[in-house]
Structures are given as structure tokens and as C-alpha cells.
Amino acid sequence: MTRDPSHPPDTASKMVVPFGQPHFGDEEIEAVTAVLRSGWVGMGPQTLQFETELEAWLDVPRVVTVSSCTGALFLALLSHGIGPGDEVICPSLTWCSTANAALYLGATPVFCDVDRASFCVTPETILARVTHRTKAVIVVHYGGLAVDVATLRRALPPHIVLIEDAAHALGARTPDGARVGASGNLVCFSFYANKNISTGEGGAIALADPDAANHLASLRQHALTTNAWRRYSHPESSVGQMKLHELGFKLNYTDLQAAIGRVQLRRQAEFAAHRLAIARFYLDELAKKGGFKCQTGLGGLDHAHHLFVTVLPDSALRRKSRDDIMRRVRNRGIGLSVHYVPLHRMPLYHTGVCLPVTEELADRIVTLPIGAAMTMDDARQSLDALFDEIA
């Protein structure tokens, strides 16, 4: 039977409570419609305005939007001169983009362990992996819990670059009360479909140095000195300007995405309050059940609550494996997930390193659905399914 391409299969309908479903409403639809009607859908005025609004919201001097957080991490390392022969330390308990950004540049990702309570890197776990070839560290604010990057910066040798993978951490705050993004480091965000701001795809780099920001803005569009919108809206600016002095890339954001992002940014207080309510509901119910261990900071105002990760009870794991429990829960239509399969166990990275805490967590953690599009009844159904399968 030939399938009508205008009606793709609704695979999401198999999930009663999907993982990470974005929360879009009429305002996002109207914003996209306005961009379509404008005739300009590439990087232009909406993108520039979104960057300005993000700068104000994060309280940072500059934000440069890009096509993904992967692209942001790549450009961040590239702009610091990372290349062949260099080592970049990052956690193994992360998505592959964190390590792959180093591989793209010919550098070597070196995996470090995490703290058992926070699931994040610490100065101790990073310093244990520093060598004379270490040129950068990528910190992951896992799940939405902010790492104390100021303390880490003081612990690191001054020549080592500190970059932040804040894909999970939009809205999180560091111990000094500042939003993640305002540290002065290159801080990389994600606007992927399941993130706290969702524009389908996309990312951004927050930073303090205006010259570095201008360089990144050039690199994202083939290293041109003027972007396409400038050339369109100010035709005289393109005369004699098409001269390339370095290799650039096609990593720009678009106005279609930015139009959604601007609405989503205005809704962050609403989204954060709902995520917090779900997180606190989970914490209360898991405490009543007993045996579960959750990430430090969950349920607090400084956590971004992008993920709700918990360690399954010993009693449950004596009867079934974590993967078996997850399959059973997912078969009931609940989007239980795992963040993550450790990278150092994967053949791509060719490492025999032992990371005991990461390995202990890896076979025991699950991620419960959490998001602004969920209802509290969805949260209850998710827990009921999990509790049934570990009984």
C-alpha cells in the first residue's frame, strides 16, 4: 500500500505520555505564520531580535545563535584553537555531541567521572584526567543542575579553556545566583525539540567578549563579514565585501526558528513553574515509595528541570534489569528513558578507562517524563507504570 506523504505515520500516538513533547500554542503558530507571510524565512530580523532578548534574559553581553548545540560546541572549541594533538576533557555521562565536537577538530576527547550525588563533573574528577596535552574542558550541566564553574575555573590551570555544555540548563542558576550563561565562558545552549525552549532544532553561544562574538557570527555563515539579511536589507553593504579570509561553516539559525524561540522565551516563567511542580510531585511520591535516589538539587528553584533522573531501588534491580524495566514501562505507553549510555563504553571512542561512578549509575538510572506540555495526571500515570513494573 502506498502511503500518502502528506499524512506521515503518527508514531507518537503509541505513547500515552511521550518523553520531551514540546509545548506549542496559538502564539507560536501565529509567529511562524507571520514570518512565512513576510517573505523572509532565513536568518534575519527575528533571529537578531531573539539574540537580543536572550542577552537580556541571561544577563550576558552577547548571544550568537547557531543551527544546534553540537554546532555551538564545535565553534566554541574551534574559536579557541583546539585541534590535532589536543585533549578535551568531558564527562562520559553525556550525549555524544559533547565529545564529538572535539573529534570534528582532530582533538581527543578524554572522559572523566562524575559525582554520585549530582551526576555532574567536579574539580576532582576533572583534575584526575588532566595531562600536558589538555587544552580544554567541557562541563555538562547535567539534567539542568548548574555546575559551580567559578570554583572549577580556580582549580584548573589558567591555560585550559573552560566551555559549558548547557543543553539541559536554560534557566538554571549557579551557586552565586547568576543564570547559567553569565559566567564569561563560552556557554552552549540547545533549542532541540525536547528542550526547555524548543524551536525544533537550533542552539546558541552566550559569551562576554564582543570581538569573539563577532568572529563566531561570521564563522556560522561561511566566515562572511556580512550576513544574508544585511546584504538583502542594505544592498550597498554587499558591494566589494565578498572576500573570504578563513574557512567558515553553514551553521546559522533561521527566522522561522527564532519566531518560535521568542514566544517560548516569553513563556519561560510558566514553563519553569510547571516543570518544578512535576519534579516536586515525583520527589514526594518516590520518597513515599522508598529506595529511590534522585539527583541533588531536583525540586529546587535553581535547577532547570530539563530531566528528572532517578536511581532505581536495589530491591527492584535484584528482580529485573534496568533495561527490562524500561522496556516494560515503555510498552505501557510511558516515555521512560535513559540519560545516558556512557560514551567511554562505545567502540567509537577507543578507550579502556574505568569510571566507577559513571558505570555504577549507568545501569541503574532512568529518566521520567517531564515537560511543560505534560499534565499532573500524565506524571501520575508515569509513576504508576514504573511502580507496577518494579513491584
C-alpha positions in Angstrom: 0.0 0.0 0.0 1.3 3.4 -0.9 1.4 5.9 2.0 0.2 9.4 1.4 3.3 11.6 2.2 1.1 14.4 3.4 0.0 12.1 6.3 3.1 10.7 8.0 2.6 7.9 10.4 1.7 9.1 13.9 4.3 7.1 15.8 3.9 9.5 18.8 0.3 8.2 19.3 1.7 4.9 20.6 2.9 6.9 23.6 0.3 7.9 26.2 2.9 10.1 27.9 5.7 10.9 25.4 9.1 11.9 26.5 10.0 15.6 25.9 7.0 16.7 24.0 7.3 20.4 23.2 4.6 22.8 24.3 3.4 24.9 21.4 0.3 27.0 21.3 -1.5 29.5 19.1 1.1 32.2 19.7 3.9 30.1 18.3 1.8 29.2 15.3 0.9 32.9 14.7 4.6 33.9 15.0 5.6 31.3 12.4 2.8 32.3 10.1 3.9 36.0 10.3 7.4 35.0 9.2 6.1 33.0 6.3 3.9 35.9 5.2 6.9 38.3 5.5 8.7 36.6 2.6 12.0 36.3 4.6 12.5 32.9 6.4 16.3 32.7 6.7 18.5 34.4 9.3 17.2 37.9 9.6 15.4 40.4 11.9 13.6 37.7 14.0 17.0 36.0 14.7 18.7 39.2 15.6 15.8 40.2 17.9 15.8 36.7 19.6 19.5 37.1 20.3 18.9 40.5 21.9 16.1 39.1 24.0 18.2 36.2 25.1 21.1 38.5 26.1 18.7 40.4 28.4 17.1 37.3 29.8 20.5 35.6 30.5 22.1 38.9 31.5 25.0 38.4 29.1 26.7 40.9 26.7 26.3 38.7 23.6 24.4 35.7 22.3 25.2 34.1 18.9 22.5 31.7 17.6 23.6 28.7 15.6 22.0 25.6 14.0 22.4 23.3 17.0 24.2 22.9 20.3 26.5 20.5 18.5 27.4 23.3 16.2 27.8 25.7 19.2 30.3 23.3 20.9 32.2 22.8 17.7 32.6 26.6 17.1 33.5 27.2 20.8 36.4 24.7 20.6 37.4 26.0 17.1 37.5 29.6 18.2 39.9 28.6 21.0 42.3 26.9 18.5 41.6 23.3 19.6 43.0 20.9 17.1 45.0 17.7 16.4 47.1 16.6 19.4 45.0 18.4 21.9 42.9 16.7 24.6 39.4 17.9 25.7 38.1 16.6 29.0 34.4 15.9 29.3 32.1 13.5 31.2 31.2 10.2 29.7 27.7 10.5 31.1 26.5 12.9 28.3 25.2 13.0 24.8 27.7 12.2 22.1 27.8 15.8 20.8 29.9 16.8 23.8 32.8 14.5 22.8 32.2 14.6 19.0 32.8 18.4 18.9 36.4 17.6 19.8 36.7 14.8 17.3 35.5 17.0 14.5 38.6 19.1 15.1 41.0 16.2 15.3 41.3 16.6 19.1 40.9 13.7 21.5 38.0 13.5 24.0 39.2 12.4 27.4 36.4 11.1 29.6 36.1 11.8 33.3 33.9 10.5 36.1 31.0 12.3 37.8 29.9 12.8 41.3 27.5 10.2 42.7 25.0 12.7 44.1 25.0 15.4 41.4 25.7 13.3 38.3 27.9 16.2 37.3 31.7 16.6 37.0 33.7 18.1 39.9 37.1 19.7 40.1 38.4 16.4 41.5 37.1 14.2 38.6 38.4 16.6 36.0 41.8 17.2 37.5 42.3 13.4 37.7 42.3 13.4 33.9 44.4 16.4 33.2 47.7 15.9 31.2 50.2 18.1 29.5 48.0 17.8 26.3 44.8 19.0 28.0 43.7 22.2 26.3 40.0 22.4 27.1 37.3 21.1 29.5 33.7 20.9 28.5 31.4 21.0 31.6 27.9 19.5 31.2 25.2 20.9 33.5 23.6 17.5 33.6 19.8 17.4 33.7 19.6 21.1 34.4 21.8 21.2 37.6 24.4 24.0 37.3 28.0 23.1 38.0 29.9 25.5 40.1 32.1 26.7 37.2 33.7 29.5 39.2 35.2 27.0 41.7 36.2 24.8 38.8 37.9 27.7 37.0 40.0 28.4 40.1 41.1 24.8 40.3 42.1 24.5 36.6 45.5 25.6 35.2 44.9 29.0 33.6 45.8 27.8 30.1 43.0 25.3 30.0 39.9 26.6 28.3 36.5 26.1 30.1 33.5 25.6 27.9 30.0 24.9 29.1 27.5 22.4 27.6 24.3 24.0 28.8 22.0 22.0 26.5 20.0 21.0 29.6 20.4 24.2 31.7 18.5 27.1 30.2 17.0 28.8 33.3 19.3 27.1 35.8 21.3 29.3 38.2 24.8 28.8 39.6 25.6 29.0 43.3 26.2 32.8 43.1 22.7 33.3 41.8 23.6 34.1 38.2 21.9 32.3 35.3 23.8 29.7 33.5 25.3 31.6 30.6 26.6 34.6 32.5 29.9 33.1 33.6 32.0 34.7 30.9 32.9 31.3 29.4 31.6 30.2 26.1 28.2 28.7 27.1 26.4 26.5 24.6 22.6 26.0 24.6 20.2 23.8 22.7 16.8 24.5 21.3 16.2 21.0 20.2 12.6 19.6 20.1 12.6 18.4 23.8 14.5 21.3 25.4 13.1 24.0 27.8 13.0 26.3 24.8 12.1 24.3 21.7 12.4 25.6 18.2 12.7 22.1 16.6 16.4 22.5 16.1 18.9 25.2 17.0 21.4 26.4 19.5 23.2 29.4 20.8 26.5 30.5 22.4 26.4 33.0 25.2 29.6 35.0 25.9 31.1 38.2 27.2 33.7 39.1 24.6 32.2 41.2 21.7 35.1 40.5 19.3 34.8 36.8 19.9 31.0 37.0 19.3 31.6 38.8 16.0 34.0 36.1 15.0 31.5 33.4 15.8 28.8 35.2 14.0 31.0 35.3 10.9 32.1 31.6 11.2 28.4 30.4 11.3 27.9 31.9 7.8 30.9 30.8 5.8 33.1 33.4 7.5 31.4 36.2 5.6 31.7 39.7 7.1 28.0 40.5 6.4 25.0 38.1 6.8 22.4 37.5 4.2 19.8 39.7 5.9 22.3 42.7 5.9 23.0 42.1 2.2 19.3 42.0 1.5 18.2 44.9 3.6 21.2 47.1 2.8 22.2 46.3 -0.7 25.0 48.8 -0.7 26.8 46.8 2.1 27.4 43.8 -0.1 29.4 45.8 -2.7 33.0 44.6 -2.7 32.5 42.7 0.6 32.6 39.1 -0.6 36.1 38.3 0.4 37.0 35.3 2.5 40.0 35.2 4.8 39.3 31.9 6.6 37.2 28.8 6.3 33.7 29.2 7.6 30.7 26.9 8.0 27.0 26.8 7.4 25.7 26.7 10.9 23.3 29.6 11.1 19.8 29.9 12.7 16.7 31.0 10.9 13.8 33.4 11.4 11.3 30.5 11.3 13.0 29.1 14.4 13.6 32.4 16.1 10.0 33.4 15.8 9.1 30.3 17.9 12.0 30.9 20.2 10.9 34.5 21.0 7.5 33.2 22.1 9.0 30.3 24.1 11.3 32.7 25.8 8.4 34.8 27.0 6.7 31.7 28.4 9.7 30.5 30.4 8.3 31.5 33.8 5.1 29.5 33.0 7.2 26.5 31.8 9.6 26.6 34.7 6.8 26.7 37.3 5.1 23.6 35.7 8.3 21.6 35.4 9.0 22.5 39.1 5.6 21.2 40.1 6.1 17.9 38.3 9.5 17.5 39.8 8.3 18.1 43.3 5.4 15.7 42.8 7.8 13.0 41.6 10.1 13.6 44.6 7.3 13.3 47.1 5.9 10.1 45.6 9.3 8.5 45.2 10.1 9.3 48.8 6.9 7.6 49.9 7.7 4.6 47.9 11.3 4.4 49.3 14.6 3.2 47.8 14.9 5.7 45.0 17.8 8.2 44.9 17.5 11.4 42.9 19.9 14.0 41.6 21.0 16.7 44.1 19.1 19.9 43.6 16.0 18.4 41.9 12.9 20.3 43.2 14.9 23.4 43.9 14.5 26.8 42.3 18.0 26.8 40.8 17.5 23.6 38.8 16.2 23.9 35.2 14.4 20.5 35.4 15.1 19.6 31.9 15.5 16.0 33.1 14.2 14.1 36.1 16.7 11.3 36.6 16.4 8.8 39.5 18.4 5.7 40.5 16.2 2.6 40.8 16.0 0.8 44.1 18.3 -2.1 44.8 15.2 -4.3 45.5 13.9 -3.7 42.0 17.2 -4.4 40.3 17.6 -7.7 42.0 14.5 -9.0 40.1 14.8 -7.2 36.8 17.5 -5.3 34.9 17.1 -1.6 34.3 16.6 -2.2 30.6 13.9 -4.8 31.2 12.1 -2.4 33.5 12.4 0.4 30.9 11.1 -1.8 28.1 8.0 -2.8 30.1 7.2 0.7 31.1 7.6 1.9 27.5 5.3 -0.9 26.3 2.7 0.7 28.5 2.9 3.9 26.6 5.1 5.9 29.0 8.2 7.6 27.6 10.7 6.4 30.3 14.2 7.0 29.0 17.9 6.8 29.9 20.4 9.6 30.0 22.9 8.3 29.1 24.7 5.2 27.8 28.2 6.1 28.8 30.4 7.2 25.9 33.5 5.5 27.2 31.9 2.1 26.7 31.3 2.8 23.0 33.6 1.4 20.2 33.9 4.8 18.5 36.0 6.3 21.3 38.5 3.5 21.7 39.1 4.0 25.5 39.7 1.4 28.2 39.3 3.9 31.0 37.5 2.9 34.2 35.0 5.4 35.6 33.4 3.7 38.6 30.7 6.1 39.5 29.5 6.6 35.9 29.5 2.8 35.4 27.5 2.3 38.6 24.9 4.9 37.6 24.7 3.8 34.0 22.9 0.6 34.7 20.6 2.0 37.4 19.3 5.3 36.2 16.1 6.1 34.4 14.6 9.4 33.3 10.9 10.1 34.0 8.9 12.2 31.5 8.9 15.9 32.5 7.9 18.9 30.4 5.6 21.9 30.1 3.2 20.0 27.8 2.5 17.3 30.5 -0.3 17.3 32.9 -0.1 16.2 36.5 -2.2 13.2 35.5 0.5 12.3 33.0 3.0 12.4 35.8 0.8 10.2 38.0 0.4 7.7 35.1 4.2 7.6 34.6 4.8 6.8 38.2 2.1 4.2 38.4 3.6 2.4 35.4 7.1 2.5 36.9 5.9 1.3 40.4 3.9 -1.5 38.8 6.9 -2.8 36.9 9.3 -2.7 39.9 6.8 -4.4 42.2 
